[in-house]
Amino acid sequence: MSDPVEDYLSSLAAALQGPKRTKARMVAEARGDLNDAVSERTRAGLSYEHAAEQAVREFGTAAELVGSWQRELTIAQARHTARAVALTVPFVIVCWTLLQRADDSFWHLPRAAQHLAIVSAAAAVLAAVTLAATGTLSRWFPTPDRLPLTIAWAGTAASMSMAIATLALALSAALGTDWVLLTFACVLAAASHALVAGSARSCRRCARLITDL
């Protein structure tokens, strides 16, 4: 026989998108509240099944909770993406600077890749703004509705510039003399791309969900 509480929590978790730890914490808190409600009713003489059904019914339908919970998860995902951008982009920019000083062949890289490094820098600035707007400033000002989608696309743009930079650095490593430093920068850019691209993709998905609510 299925458990009404676990069935309810499973449907709720399936409807939510966002950082795994945050979602797991929210579902665990809901499980704790429901278990307390069920225990209170069983002590009053109800069977577990009836107590669980009653507790779930009074807790609210999954559809009713998804709206507010998804907004919280979307903000959490936006912060996750902003942190990923803020932490990785500066390292990539430092690599470009080091390469500029270490090897003249750096300037043989496509100009487009150098311009895309500026895009990454702009995304890092926006990431810092996002962290502030969803952190300390959120105590006094509401988080703009479009901010999660904005940082999602900024992260996407930054990840694309990292991908192009990775290809350019790989080519330079193959043709240049200081291939050790170039290879290190290439690996760092590739890892940064993977981290930011995945987080930005999840952020876009979350932002679309709250738009549809």
N, C-alpha and C positions, 0 to 999 in steps of 0.2 A: 504494500500500500504506500502511495506517495505521501510525502510530508508537505502539508500546505505551506509551511514556513519556507522550506527549502525550495519548493516550486516557485513561490513568490519571489524569493531572492534571486533565483536563477533567471527568471524572466526580467527582473529589474537590471541585473548585471549585464544581460545580453543586449539590453536597449541602450546602455550607457557606453560612451566612448571617451577615453582620456588616459592619463597616466595610470599604469597598473597599480602602483602603490596607493595612490589617492583613491581610486575606485575601490580597491580592496578594503581600505580603511572605512569608507562610507558604507559598504555592504556589511562589514563586520559590526559597525555601530548599529545598523538596522537590525541585524541578527540578534544582537544583545538586547535591544529594546523589545523585539518581538518575543524572545525567549522569556524575558521578565514578565511580559504581559500574559504569556501562556502559563507560566508558573503561578501567577496570581489567580488565574481562572481555574486551574486544576486544583489549587488548594481550596477553592470555593466549592468544589465538587463536580466540575465539568470534566468530561473525558478529554484526553489530549487532542483528539481530532476536532471536537467541537470548539475547544478552547483555542486551538491554532487557527481555525477558520474565522472565529470571531475576532481574534487579535489582528489577523491579516486584513479583515474587512474594515476594522476601525483605524488601522494604520494608513489606509488610503491605497488606491489602485496604483499599479506601477506607472500607468500613463500620467497620473496626477503628480507623481514625484519626479518623473524623468525631466520635466521642464526645469525646475529649480536646481536639481542635482547636475544636470548636463551643463548648465551655465557655470556652476562651480568647477566642474571638471574642465570645461573649455578654458577658463581663466588659468587653471593649474597647468594645462597643456601649453597655453601661450607663454607662461612663465618658464616652462621647461624649454621651449623653443628659443626664447629670448636668452636664457642662460647658455644654451648650446652655441648660439651665435656669438654672444659676448665673450665666451671663453675660447672659442676656436679661431675666430677671425683675427684677433690680434696676433696670435702665433703665426698665422699664414702671412700677415703683413710684415711681421718681423723677418720671416724667412726671405721674402722678396727683398727687403732692405739689406739683409746679410749677403744675399746673392749678388746684389748690385755692387757691393763693396768688394766681394771676394773674387768675382769672375767677370771679366769684360764681356764674356759671351752672353751674360744676362741680357744685354741690350739687343741681342739678336732674337730674343723672344718676340712673338707677335705683339704689336702694340695693343691689339684688342684685349689680350690677357692682362696687360698692365692697367688698362682702363677698368676692367672687371674687378681688379683689386680695389679700386675706388668704390665700386658698388658694394663690395663686402664691407668696406669701412663704414659706408652709410648705413648698412644693415646693422652693424655693431652699435652705432649711435642710437638707432631706433630700438634696438634690443635693450639698451640701457634705459631709454625712456619707458619702455614697456614694463621693465622690472620695477621702476619707480612708481608708475601709474597703478600697477596691480599689487604693490606692496605698501609702503608707508603712506603714499598719497591717497590710497583707497580708503583710508580712515576718514578723510575729509571730502573727497571727490569721488563720484561714481565712475567706474571703469567704462570708457567709451565702448559702445556696442560693436563698433567696427574694428577695434584694436586687435582682437585675436586674429581676424582674417588678414589685417594689415601686416602683423608680424609674421604670419604664416607665409605670405607671398614674399615678404622681405627675406625670410629664411630661405625660401625657394630660390630667389635671385642670388643670394650669397652662395648657396650650394652649387648652383650652375657655374658661377665664377670660379669656385674651387675646383670643379670638375675640369673646366677649361685650363685652369692654372696647372692642374695635375698633368694633363696631356702636354702642355708646353714645357713644363719642368722635366718630364720624362724624355722629351725630344732633346732638350738642352743637355741632360745628363748623358745621353747617348753620343752627342756630338762634342760636348765640352771636355775640358781637361780636369776641372775640379768636380768629378762625377760623384764623389762621396757626399759632399755637401748638397749637391743638386738632388741626388737620390733621397737623402734624408728629407729635404724640403718636399719632394714629390710624395713620399710616403705620408708625411704630415698633412699635406693638402688633401690626399685621398681619404685619410682617416677623418679629417674634418668634414669633407663632403658627405661621407656616409652617415656621420652623426647628425649633421644639420638637416640633410635631405629627409631622413626618416622622421625626425621630430617635426619638421615643417609639413610633411605629408599628413601626419596625425593631426596637426593643428588645423589644417584646412578641412579635414573631415569633421572635426569637432565644431568648427565655426559654421559649417554648412548645416549641421544638425540643429544648432540653436536658431539659425535663420529660418528653418522649416517649422520650428515649434510655434 
